[in-house]
């Protein structure tokens, strides 16, 4: 039995920053001959990047339809479709997949060996246990971030008594961190963190979702590397009292289809015309929507920097400063209209891109460092502030200075950070460190080793018998 191929079920959160790494992990399993059932809602399945033709027979994209949610438009099935304030409705939509997934699993022949699910999916272990299956909680966060928020007992206690949380608690490394670390929130980030973990998707707080997901899993899986976060990975296993396996960085390939290449022909031609490492790539992910003030200061900061730039902009053109695009047309491109997200790895891989102005989401950070690009970081939500501190500790980027209390930043601060990383002598070490980090984040051979170890664990711990208990 140990030589048989696996059948693994994947259940990601309804955000492309989660679905894409789940899909990359699915492809890694399929390349080794294992079957994957990747589950999401119809519109999300439609918007996923294409599966390589040689893997389509092993990756089943399963489209399941939950019941409609009051207040949530029918076509809103991912975080990119709604403002952040409506994420609680998306949590309800996710929870509506529990019964359809149960029905799906009953009909599977051969039945699955493992269920791999997101931290948001607190009910997945319940399903796994009812079918006699082991389950893995796959965190697409860094190990340092996971350690910072604490063990399941802390998450669940905070979920039960959110009034006990204060911003000051989250502005220093927590007492369970056993190694030197400056990874912590700023005041304005801590306020947002408390709100996020108090309310959360659905009536359930994120603290409850995350705490339950980790407490009830068989295995913790993380999108990181033992080469980058050895201390955090060891601590995470101790905190959660679970085996923890890194699966590498799962960075998407910069290779595109001919159709996708045609869609970005203009941008690639523009990059081809720029000097080596002279341009800034600017993107802020698929979830956060910049405010009017943020768009204005960011745009004017790009203009003040006097550096070439390619900005993958998801906002309303009316928010851009009057005349900005005309003034910048000889030096930069503001690109709008990508349905899901820009083909970011393709741009970051280009030799003309010298730095990445980013929100410091973990996926974007991975992609930037996979190509050795130094980071100019402007964190906006969730764990992005923690990742920013982590990357500053490693001296591979700088944070745009901002007001500690409300997070406001100025155009001058944007321009100063950009020029420091791109052209000033003070940024030499940052540029060198980022180039060196490419050997860790862009090391496909090492990532393959982590995947092989992960697969061996899944095979060794697959169930001997899979008899539904229902």
C-alpha positions, -999 to +999 in steps of 0.1 A: +000+000+000+029+024+007+038+024-030+003+035-041-003+070-052-021+094-030-054+112-034-053+145-016-082+170-012-074+207-011-097+233+005-083+269+003-097+301+017-116+322-008-087+346-016-063+343-046-033+349-022-044+315-007-057+297-037-026+302-058-002+286-033-027+258-027-027+253-065+011+254-066+012+227-039-013+207-059+009+209-090+039+197-069+019+167-058+007+160-094+042+161-108+050+132-085+020+112-098-004+119-070-041+128-076-055+161-062-091+173-059-089+211-056-122+225-042-136+260-045-166+279-058-175+281-095-162+316-102-130+310-084-123+278-103-130+297-136-104+324-127-075+301-117-045+301-140-044+271-164-031+238-152-001+225-173-014+201-199+007+172-186-010+175-151-046+180-160-054+143-157-042+144-121-057+177-108-094+178-106-108+213-102-139+208-083-166+235-085-190+234-056-219+259-051-228+269-015-261+285-006-264+323-014-255+347+014-277+377+021-258+409+013-232+391-008-235+396-046-238+363-065-206+368-084-186+378-053-167+346-044-133+359-035-118+387-015-108+405-047-146+409-054-155+428-023-143+455+001-125+443+032-155+452+053-175+424+037-151+396+044-174+383+071-199+375+044-173+356+025-166+336+057-202+325+056-199+315+020-169+294+029-188+277+057-216+269+032-192+245+015-191+220+044-221+200+033-213+200-004-178+188+004-192+160+025-214+149-004-185+151-027-163+129-005-189+102-002-188+097-039-150+095-044-135+063-057-108+058-046-115+077-015-090+105-004-060+098+018-056+133+032-075+166+035-054+197+033-072+229+043-067+266+051-066+281+085-100+297+079-117+263+074-123+254+110-148+227+101-124+207+078-110+185+106-146+176+116-151+163+080-118+145+080-124+128+113-159+117+102-144+099+072-115+085+092-089+107+073-059+126+086-059+163+078-032+190+074-037+227+082-017+245+055-007+280+065+003+303+036+018+326+062+054+328+073+064+307+103+074+339+121+039+353+117+023+320+129+046+320+160+037+357+167-001+350+170+006+322+194-006+286+201-042+274+197-049+280+234-040+317+231-060+321+199-091+305+214-088+324+247-086+357+228-116+347+207-136+340+239-125+373+256-115+398+228-119+427+253-087+415+270-067+424+240-049+458+238-027+473+211+003+474+234+003+435+237+011+433+200+037+460+197+065+438+212+075+402+206+052+379+227+067+361+257+067+327+240+091+338+213+124+321+224+148+338+199+158+375+194+131+391+173+118+426+165+088+412+146+058+431+160+030+454+150+030+492+149+002+508+169-021+513+139-015+478+128-022+464+162-055+482+163-064+466+130-052+432+142-075+433+172-105+443+151-097+415+126-094+388+153-124+400+173-149+401+144-135+379+117-154+362+088-189+351+097-200+353+134-168+334+142-137+354+150-104+347+131-090+336+165-116+309+168-111+298+132-073+297+133-072+282+168-097+254+160-080+246+127-046+242+143-059+224+175-077+198+155-053+190+127-030+161+123-002+180+107+009+217+102+022+226+068+039+260+061+049+279+030+085+285+040+119+269+042+140+255+071+169+274+055+151+307+061+131+302+093+147+273+113+141+289+147+105+298+140+096+264+125+110+246+156+092+269+179+059+265+160+060+228+165+066+233+202+038+259+205+012+239+187+023+204+198+021+192+163+045+180+136+054+209+113+066+205+077+078+233+054+069+228+017+092+255+004+081+288-011+059+275-039+067+305-061+047+306-094+067+303-126+073+335-146+065+315-178+032+325-194+010+312-222+012+328-256-022+345-249-009+359-216+023+371-232+003+390-258-017+407-230+014+422-215+034+428-247+033+466-242+046+464-206+074+440-216+085+462-245+086+491-221+107+471-196+130+461-225+137+497-232+148+505-196+183+503-182+194+473-161+178+474-126+165+509-131+128+505-128+105+500-099+076+474-100+047+486-079+018+463-068-004+460-037-020+426-041-055+415-049-073+424-017-066+458-003-080+489-020-060+521-015-078+552-002-078+585-020-051+599+003-030+568-002-033+568-040-024+605-040+007+602-018+019+570-035+015+585-070+032+618-061+060+598-043+066+579-075+068+612-094+091+628-068+115+598-070+122+605-106+126+568-112+110+547-140+081+526-127+055+500-137+025+502-115-001+474-115-030+495-103-063+480-092-081+512-081-104+537-097-086+560-122-105+589-107-084+585-076-051+593-094-039+629-091-050+652-119-024+651-147-003+624-131-005+599-160+003+626-185+033+638-165+045+603-159+040+588-194+076+592-205+089+576-173+063+552-161+033+530-169+001+527-148-015+495-159-051+487-151-076+461-161-061+428-150-091+407-140-074+389-110-039+400-106-009+412-127+014+385-140+038+396-113+065+369-115+070+378-152+076+414-144+098+407-113+120+384-133+128+411-158+164+424-155+152+461-158+133+458-125+156+470-097+132+470-068+096+461-057+073+486-040+049+462-023+023+458+005+046+430+018+021+402+016+039+369+021+032+357-015+045+389-030+075+390-007+084+355-018+081+364-055+102+395-051+130+377-033+128+347-056+142+371-083+166+389-059+147+422-059+150+445-028+118+455-012+103+489-005+075+480+019+042+497+026+021+472+047-016+477+046-034+449+065-033+415+083+002+401+088+020+425+064+034+446+091+050+415+107+065+405+074+079+440+069+097+438+103+110+404+094+124+416+061+139+446+077+156+423+102+171+404+073+181+437+056+165+429+023+143+460+022+131+492+039+097+503+052+082+536+040+081+558+071+046+566+084+027+579+114+028+554+142-008+561+153-028+562+121-004+548+095-005+579+073+025+583+049+037+611+027+049+614-008+083+625+005+086+593+026+077+572-005+103+589-027+130+587+000+125+550+005+125+543-032+157+563-039+175+547-009+168+512-022+174+520-059+202+544-062+218+556-029+250+542-015+232+535+018+211+509-001+241+489-014+239+464+014+201+460+009+205+454-028+233+429-022+214+410+005+183+407-017+204+393-045+219+368-021+185+359-008+176+347-043+196+315-036+172+307-008+138+319-021+145+309-057+161+275-050+139+251-068+161+221-060+158+228-023+121+233-025+118+200-043+135+183-013+109+198+011+081+186-012+096+151-013+098+150+025+062+162+027+050+135+003+068+108+022+051+119+054+017+118+037+023+083+024+037+070+057+007+084+076-021+077+052-050+057+067-050+020+066-087+019+063-111+048+053-145+039+065-170+068+069-183+071+104-216+087+092 
